[in-house]
Amino acid sequence: MGAMAQMRQDAQVVIVTGVTAGIGKACAEHLVERGYRVYGGARRVPPAGEETLAASGQGFLRSWPLDVTDPAAVEAFVQRVVDTEGGVAALVHAAGYTLAGAVEDVAPEEARQQFDTNLFGAHNLFRAVLPVMRRQGAGRLIVIGSVAGLFPVPFQAMYSASKYALGALTEATRMEVAPFGVKVTIIEPGDVRSEFTAARRWAAAAEAEASGYHERCRRAVDAMIRSEQAGPSPDIVVRAVDRVLHQSDPPVRVVVGAQYKLFGYLKPLLPLRAVHGILSKMYG
């Protein structure tokens, strides 16, 4: 990245990805209300250029097109923010999607696309913002993961695997950048009521009745949908993001949802067979 202007001391500049729907949108709107200068990125932002979606006091949201799987596009997006504001105080990375289907039915390209968005998209953003934050001597990286990164979900194996890997990426990055004053946290929500449900993708082979898993997969996904639709609003995640932004020493992982926190506590204490039995009963 080229030379950057000096960021104003009072500038609360945050990049939020996945800003047009779900958790990303809710986080951006909350931060605007709190007076942050939010730069939102998402695939579906109109390509005509900058669009101010909300404003409140000193806060605003400017949304620009962003494909997190394109390293050059991510680099250009972050540089544009730096050129405008002089720096980046925090990144809230919420972009991602879930792929439904049995492992046997997921094509290699479908699996790669899942990881390209959920894992390598985060890596692209880290590589773009960390040089800025290191020079500043401060910064926050907040990644929206999932409890599927703690408890593998049948018929969402690739999603679970990508979120497991995202947790490892977050933890390793946190240790690497700690000497530079950069704090890194992964927030792992359970089922949340949002557009995430409608955006679920299916492996092509999983939708075919010829699949040996067709009925079980449909029942499992139907159970997931019911749980998501009955879940809390994204506000529960927004509150966790807000706490992490204001903690001097935020935790590495934050599990959101009382039942998921309990399960996370019990998982190391239970036999793995028992854990799998619970998950299979829920989704198998």
Buried (B, 14 or more C-beta within 10 A) or exposed (E): EEEBEEBEEEBBBBBBBBBBBBBBBBBBBBBBEBEBBBBBBBBEBEEEEEEEBBEEEEBBBBBBBBBBBBBEBBBEBBBBBBEEBBBBBBBBBBBBBBBBBBEEBBEEEBBEBBBBBBBBBBBBBBEBBBEBBBBBEBBBBBBBBBBBBBBBBBBBBBBBBBBBBBBEBBBEBBEEBEEBEBBBBBBBBBBBBBBBBEEBBBBBBBBEEEBEBBEBBBEBBEBBBEBBEEBBEBEBBBEBBBBBBEEEEBEEBBBBBEEBBEBBEEBEEEEEEEBBEBBEEBBB
